[in-house]
Amino acid sequence: MATPKLSPFADVRWIWQNGELVDFEKATIHVLSHALHYGSGVFEGIRCYSTRQGSAIFRLPEHMKRLLLSAKVYRMELPFSAGEIVDAIAHTIRANGFDACYVRPIVYRGLGTLGVNPLRSPVEVVVAVWPWGKYLGEEAAQGVEVCVSSWRRPSPSTLPSMAKATGNYLNSQLVKMEALTNGFVEGIALDAGGYVSEGSGENLFLVYQGALLTPPLAASLLPGITRDTVITLARDLGLEVREQAIPRGLLYTCDELFFTGTAAEITPIRSVDHIVVGEGRPGAITRRLLDEFLGITSGEIRDRHGWLTPVASQPAERDLVSAASGERLPA
């Protein structure tokens, strides 16, 4: 089956599936796989950047740690070690010849039995990579127009937002489709209590009275790795950062507002429900954080936190497993 040339996967040649590289067209699963029927999967979104020092994967140990924790929540025992999956990621990037790309490792339950009980279906692992530009559009750097969604995020006691699970994104699809149907680029979901949570696939920050505010993890949001990156960079720059409950009204009265995420990176928000945010363009704090982020991911600014893992290197598996458990990869 030929891949349509307009597809984002048109240049993808290889996918790593359960321990080996397979042709893109042959990377298939059975229609009775448990994940297809019940959403039993966990995954990560990671970016590989083309830097001045060569291709490098951003915050790989942290992504691997979150993948392992997500699998733990859903009692999925991985058939490969953290080191083997990291090796697979680097191997797949090199095999496809990409200098920069998006990386999608996914762990899911395959063909076993059907029924809600997932424990009798095998756990499988796939790594795919493909080129992916600006997630919210090429004009997103100037700010995007968003709405507050009528769909709420589920309570943390309903679905654990700490796990990046495939089933959670049914809610995200409702938020996204509602926004697009009504002429917006993205939607912002509130939590069960009516406080601001996150976008359909992004965390949220706002600037108010000189401080950088972001909803707390208790607001039914994913603990984003880019979210953590922005908090770290903001504190590096001497900015006050507060994680606190944010009422909906503050979205309309704040000075600056932006999304963060692996795909979205740092994306300014120009308006919410057609109400202009601040001066209607990226504010000074948003620009400072974006410049710092892009400087590090391009190699123009020193990687002072050790966030970039070179694709060309092959760290020892014991170091990768240690990193996935919360320690920094050795320089």
Salt bridges, closest charged atoms under 4 A:
ASP11 OD1 - LYS5 NZ 3.72
ASP23 OD1 - ARG13 NH1 2.44
GLU44 OE1 - HIS63 ND1 2.68
GLU44 OE1 - ARG66 NH2 2.76
GLU62 OE2 - ARG59 NH2 3.34
GLU62 OE2 - ARG328 NH1 2.49
GLU145 OE2 - ARG270 NH2 3.40
GLU186 OE2 - LYS176 NZ 3.53
GLU198 OE2 - ARG153 NE 2.99
ASP228 OD2 - ARG59 NH1 2.89
ASP236 OD2 - ARG304 NH2 3.00
ASP236 OD2 - HIS305 NE2 2.70
GLU240 OE2 - ARG242 NH1 2.77
GLU243 OE1 - ARG227 NH2 2.70
GLU265 OE2 - ARG47 NE 3.94
GLU265 OE1 - LYS134 NZ 3.71
ASP273 OD2 - ARG248 NH2 3.27
GLU279 OE1 - ARG281 NH2 2.76
GLU292 OE2 - ARG304 NH2 2.78
GLU300 OE1 - ARG52 NH1 3.33
